[in-house]
Amino acid sequence: MALNYIWIFFILGAFVVALSKWIFFGDATTFALIIDSTFSMSKTAFDISIGLTGTLALWMGLMSVGEKGGAVQVMTKLVGPFFSRIFPDVPKNHPAISSMMMNFSANMLGLDNAATPLGLKAMKELQEFNKKKDTASNPMIMFLVLNTSGLTLIPITVMMYRAELGAANPTDVFIPILLATSISSLAGLLIVSVYQKINLLDGVILSYIGGLVLLIVGTITLFYHLSPEEANTVSSVAGNLILLSIICSFVGLAAYRKINAYDAFIEGAKEGFKTAVTIIPYLVAILVAIGMFRASGALEYIMDGIKWAIQDGIGIDAAFVDALPVAFMKPLSGSGARGVMLDIMNAEGADSFAGKLSSMMQGATDTTFYIIAVYFGSVNIRKTRYAITCGLFADFMGVIAAIFLAYLFF
């Protein structure tokens, strides 16, 4: 229901803004911009879905090999104690656990192309034991919110953009981004746990979270003094090595157990193709609405209003407002937020306060509405319950953390 209201708000809000521009300022060009955006965004949604088809087929095929060969069951046991507590409704040793674990791992390494199909695979498996097929279950919501919080150990893309735009020390945002995205993820875990009455003080949960903190600290120690080029090389080698090791372990174990790996792959790949087709209408719906809202200029008006309220109304430093368009755009469109970030760094300078903060906001959270549309759409979920509320709360905490850390560090 929440997604329905948001979708309506984007479309009607765009129309109201365009109509107001025409009536009060005689500007009728906005109507054309909005209509053009509907065509371009619908094409973009279709292109994204088609682009995902091959990747989905590949990774769902590999997951099928892993399941039949037993590799998935091995991985499930490694995270079983932790996942059994934050996903209490997921049956013990269910394949969804390993799919979710691999999705989280790919996200933390910044491997988006691998993370999405693994996430869609997990959603399909979670749907298997969902009693209300059109309504998001508790495990689905927890999984989705942890995805939207955008926990990434190596924000290499942001650092490379900063290097290209002339930042004196492109990695200076590395630690702040890690801290901000960690806060966002913990906030998401906390708020969903409150809704679902999960005890986060459980010893097992605390030990796993502690391990994650140590991993983050170790990553910080490793990458802090590396140049962007060195960091890019190390992360690329590590990420590719991990992925290749997973693929070979799946195939190797299947061969050891005399499983027909090829047939298993084909079976899973067929499901990947079906999933890609299922996503199209959901992705078209949300991206077109977002495109209309952005093309109308409504987002720009909101930003101007916030800046006026903070600077003139409250009387506090509003330097952070120049970077807020990234924060507003990120839940709606990853590419849109990236474009806004680059525009800010071009206009203000990569080493300006706004330039650094926009980089932090880009790396602190993920594209909430895109993830909701794709993940829930893949299993025909229409009633999202509190998923959007929790996802946006995690985004909000990530943004607040980014602003605070920007003032603290810079």
C-alpha positions in Angstrom: 0.0 0.0 0.0 2.8 2.4 0.9 4.4 1.9 -2.6 1.0 2.7 -4.2 0.8 6.1 -2.4 4.4 7.0 -3.2 3.8 6.1 -6.9 0.7 8.2 -7.0 2.5 11.1 -5.3 5.3 11.1 -7.8 3.0 11.2 -10.8 0.4 13.7 -9.4 3.2 15.8 -7.8 4.9 16.1 -11.2 1.7 17.2 -12.8 0.9 19.8 -10.2 4.4 21.3 -10.4 4.2 21.5 -14.2 0.7 23.0 -14.2 1.8 25.6 -11.6 4.8 26.6 -13.8 2.4 27.1 -16.8 -0.3 29.0 -14.9 2.0 31.3 -12.9 5.1 31.6 -15.1 3.8 30.8 -18.5 6.3 27.9 -18.8 4.7 25.1 -20.8 7.9 23.3 -21.6 7.8 21.2 -18.4 4.9 19.1 -19.9 7.1 18.0 -22.7 10.0 17.2 -20.4 7.7 15.0 -18.2 6.3 13.2 -21.2 9.8 12.7 -22.7 10.9 11.2 -19.4 8.1 8.7 -19.4 9.4 7.3 -22.7 13.0 7.4 -21.8 12.5 5.9 -18.4 10.3 3.1 -19.7 13.0 2.3 -22.2 15.6 2.4 -19.4 13.5 0.0 -17.3 13.2 -2.4 -20.2 16.9 -2.2 -21.0 17.8 -2.8 -17.3 15.6 -5.9 -17.3 17.0 -7.2 -20.5 20.5 -6.5 -19.3 19.9 -8.5 -16.2 18.7 -11.5 -18.2 22.1 -13.0 -18.9 23.5 -12.3 -15.4 20.4 -13.8 -13.8 20.6 -16.9 -16.0 24.3 -17.2 -15.1 24.1 -16.9 -11.4 20.8 -18.7 -10.9 22.3 -21.5 -13.0 25.4 -21.6 -10.8 23.3 -21.5 -7.6 21.4 -24.5 -9.0 24.7 -26.3 -9.4 25.7 -25.3 -5.9 22.5 -26.6 -4.4 22.5 -30.0 -6.1 26.3 -30.4 -5.5 26.0 -29.6 -1.8 28.2 -26.5 -1.7 25.2 -24.3 -0.7 24.5 -26.5 2.3 28.1 -26.1 3.5 27.8 -22.3 3.2 24.5 -22.3 5.0 26.0 -24.0 8.1 28.6 -21.2 8.4 26.0 -18.5 8.9 23.1 -20.6 10.2 23.4 -19.6 13.9 23.3 -15.9 13.0 20.6 -16.1 10.3 18.4 -18.3 12.4 18.1 -15.5 14.9 17.6 -12.5 12.6 15.5 -14.7 10.2 13.6 -16.9 12.7 10.9 -17.7 10.2 13.3 -19.2 7.7 13.4 -23.1 8.0 16.7 -24.5 9.2 19.3 -25.1 6.4 16.9 -23.6 3.8 18.7 -22.7 0.5 17.5 -19.1 1.0 20.1 -18.7 3.8 23.0 -19.3 1.5 21.6 -17.1 -1.3 21.1 -14.3 1.2 24.6 -14.7 2.5 26.2 -14.7 -0.9 24.1 -11.6 -1.8 25.3 -9.7 1.2 28.9 -10.8 0.5 28.7 -9.6 -3.1 27.2 -6.2 -1.9 30.0 -5.7 0.7 32.6 -6.3 -2.1 30.8 -3.9 -4.4 30.0 -6.6 -6.9 26.5 -5.3 -7.9 26.3 -7.5 -11.0 26.6 -10.6 -8.9 24.6 -9.3 -5.9 21.3 -8.6 -7.8 20.7 -12.1 -9.2 21.7 -13.7 -5.9 19.2 -11.4 -4.2 16.5 -12.3 -6.6 17.3 -16.0 -6.1 16.9 -15.5 -2.3 13.6 -13.7 -2.8 12.2 -16.6 -4.8 13.3 -19.0 -2.2 11.8 -16.9 0.6 8.5 -16.8 -1.3 8.3 -20.6 -1.2 7.2 -20.7 2.4 5.5 -17.3 2.4 1.9 -18.0 3.4 0.5 -14.8 1.8 1.9 -14.7 -1.7 1.0 -11.1 -2.4 2.3 -9.8 0.9 5.9 -9.3 2.1 6.9 -11.8 4.8 9.1 -10.9 7.8 12.2 -12.5 6.3 11.7 -10.7 3.0 11.5 -7.4 4.8 14.6 -8.0 6.9 16.5 -9.1 3.8 15.4 -6.1 1.7 16.1 -3.5 4.3 19.6 -4.9 4.9 20.1 -4.6 1.1 18.8 -1.0 1.0 21.2 0.0 3.8 24.0 -0.5 1.2 26.8 -1.9 3.4 29.9 -1.8 1.3 33.4 -2.5 2.6 35.2 -1.1 -0.5 33.5 2.0 -2.0 36.0 1.9 -4.9 33.7 3.5 -7.5 33.3 6.6 -5.5 37.0 6.9 -4.9 37.8 6.5 -8.6 35.3 9.2 -9.5 37.0 11.5 -7.0 40.4 10.7 -8.6 39.1 11.4 -12.1 37.8 14.8 -11.0 41.1 15.9 -9.4 40.7 15.2 -5.7 44.1 15.7 -3.9 43.5 12.6 -1.8 40.6 10.6 -3.3 40.6 8.0 -0.5 40.0 10.6 2.2 36.3 9.7 2.2 36.9 6.0 2.6 36.7 5.8 6.4 33.7 8.2 6.7 31.8 6.2 4.0 32.5 2.9 5.8 31.3 4.4 9.1 28.2 5.9 7.5 27.1 2.8 5.6 27.8 0.7 8.8 25.5 3.0 10.8 22.9 2.7 8.1 23.0 -1.1 8.1 22.9 -1.3 11.9 19.9 1.2 11.9 18.1 -1.0 9.4 18.8 -4.1 11.4 17.6 -2.3 14.6 14.3 -1.0 13.3 13.3 -4.2 11.6 14.2 -6.1 14.8 11.9 -3.8 16.7 9.0 -4.4 14.3 9.7 -8.2 14.4 10.6 -8.4 18.1 14.0 -9.9 17.5 16.4 -9.8 20.5 19.6 -8.2 19.3 21.3 -8.7 22.6 21.5 -12.4 21.9 25.1 -13.6 22.3 25.3 -15.2 18.9 24.1 -12.0 17.2 26.5 -9.9 19.1 29.4 -12.2 18.2 28.7 -12.1 14.5 28.2 -8.3 14.5 31.5 -8.1 16.4 33.1 -10.2 13.7 31.7 -7.8 11.0 33.2 -4.8 12.9 36.6 -6.5 13.0 36.3 -7.2 9.2 35.5 -3.5 8.6 38.4 -2.3 10.8 40.7 -4.7 9.0 39.5 -3.4 5.6 40.1 0.2 6.7 43.6 -0.7 7.9 44.4 -2.3 4.5 43.0 0.3 2.2 43.5 3.6 4.0 47.0 4.2 2.8 46.6 2.8 -0.7 46.3 5.1 -3.7 43.0 4.9 -5.7 44.8 2.8 -8.4 46.2 0.4 -5.8 42.9 0.1 -4.0 41.2 -0.5 -7.3 43.7 -3.3 -8.2 43.5 -5.0 -4.8 39.7 -4.9 -4.6 39.3 -6.1 -8.2 41.7 -9.0 -7.7 40.1 -9.9 -4.4 36.6 -9.7 -5.7 37.3 -11.7 -8.8 39.3 -14.3 -7.0 36.4 -14.8 -4.5 33.8 -15.1 -7.2 36.0 -17.5 -9.3 36.6 -19.6 -6.2 32.9 -19.8 -5.5 32.2 -20.9 -9.1 34.9 -23.5 -9.1 33.9 -24.9 -5.7 30.3 -25.3 -6.9 31.3 -27.1 -10.1 34.1 -29.1 -8.4 31.9 -30.4 -5.6 29.1 -31.2 -8.1 31.7 -33.2 -10.1 33.0 -34.9 -7.0 29.5 -36.0 -6.1 28.8 -37.1 -9.6 26.0 -34.6 -10.2 25.2 -33.6 -13.8 26.4 -30.0 -13.3 25.5 -28.9 -16.9 21.9 -30.0 -16.6 21.6 -28.4 -13.1 23.0 -25.1 -14.6 20.5 -25.1 -17.5 17.6 -25.8 -15.1 18.6 -22.8 -12.9 19.3 -20.5 -15.9 15.8 -21.1 -17.2 14.4 -19.7 -13.9 16.7 -16.7 -14.3 15.2 -15.9 -17.6 11.7 -16.1 -16.3 12.6 -13.9 -13.3 14.0 -11.2 -15.7 10.7 -11.1 -17.6 8.7 -10.9 -14.4 10.6 -7.8 -13.2 9.8 -5.6 -16.3 6.3 -4.2 -15.4 7.4 -3.4 -11.8 10.5 -1.6 -12.9 8.7 0.4 -15.6 6.1 1.5 -13.0 8.6 2.9 -10.5 11.2 4.3 -12.8 8.7 6.2 -14.9 7.1 7.8 -11.8 10.6 8.8 -10.5 11.5 10.2 -13.9 8.3 12.3 -14.1 8.9 13.7 -10.6 12.5 14.6 -11.4 11.7 16.1 -14.8 9.0 18.4 -13.4 11.6 20.2 -11.2 9.7 19.1 -8.0 12.9 17.7 -6.4 14.7 21.0 -7.0 11.9 22.9 -5.3 12.1 20.6 -2.3 15.8 21.2 -2.0 15.5 25.0 -2.2 12.8 24.9 0.5 15.0 22.9 2.8 17.9 25.2 2.3 15.8 28.2 3.1 14.3 26.6 6.2 17.7 25.6 7.6 19.7 28.7 6.7 17.1 31.5 7.1 14.6 29.8 9.3 16.7 28.0 11.9 19.9 30.0 11.3 22.4 27.1 11.3 25.1 26.3 8.8 23.4 25.0 5.6 26.6 24.0 3.8 25.5 20.4 3.8 22.3 21.2 1.9 24.3 21.6 -1.4 24.9 17.8 -1.2 21.4 16.8 -0.2 20.2 16.2 -3.9 22.4 13.1 -3.8 20.6 11.9 -0.6 17.2 12.6 -2.1 18.1 11.0 -5.5 19.8 7.9 -4.1 16.7 6.0 -2.9 15.1 6.7 -6.3 17.9 6.1 -8.8 21.5 5.0 -8.4 22.6 6.4 -11.8 20.6 9.6 -11.1 22.4 10.0 -7.7 25.8 9.4 -9.4 25.0 12.0 -12.0 24.1 14.5 -9.2 27.3 13.7 -7.3 29.4 14.3 -10.4 27.6 17.5 -11.1 28.3 18.8 -7.6 32.0 17.8 -7.7 32.3 19.5 -11.1 30.6 22.7 -9.9 32.0 22.9 -6.4 35.2 20.9 -6.7 36.0 17.4 -5.7 37.7 18.6 -2.5 35.0 21.0 -1.5 32.8 20.3 1.5 29.9 19.6 -0.8 32.0 17.5 -3.1 33.2 15.3 -0.2 29.8 15.0 1.4 28.1 14.1 -1.9 30.6 11.3 -2.3 29.8 10.1 1.2 26.1 10.1 0.6 26.5 8.2 -2.7 28.4 5.5 -0.8 26.4 5.4 2.4 23.1 4.0 1.2 21.5 2.1 -1.7 18.6 2.6 -4.2 15.7 1.7 -1.9 12.8 2.1 -4.4 14.7 0.3 -7.2 15.5 -2.6 -4.9 11.9 -2.7 -3.7 10.6 -2.7 -7.3 13.0 -5.3 -8.5 13.1 -7.7 -5.5 9.4 -7.6 -4.6 8.4 -7.5 -8.3 10.3 -10.6 -9.0 7.9 -12.6 -6.8 4.8 -10.5 -7.4 4.7 -8.9 -4.0 2.2 -6.0 -3.9 1.8 -5.4 -0.2 5.1 -4.2 1.2 4.0 -3.6 4.8 6.7 -1.7 6.7 9.5 -2.4 4.2 9.6 1.1 2.7 9.4 2.7 6.1 12.3 0.7 7.5 14.3 1.0 4.3 14.0 4.8 4.2 14.8 5.0 7.9 18.1 3.2 7.2 18.7 5.6 4.4 17.9 8.6 6.6 20.3 7.4 9.3 23.0 6.9 6.7 22.5 10.4 5.5 22.5 11.9 9.0 25.7 9.9 9.8 27.3 11.2 6.6 26.5 14.8 7.4 27.8 14.4 11.0 31.0 12.6 9.9 31.6 15.2 7.1 31.6 18.0 9.7 33.8 15.8 12.0 36.4 14.8 9.4 36.4 17.8 7.0 
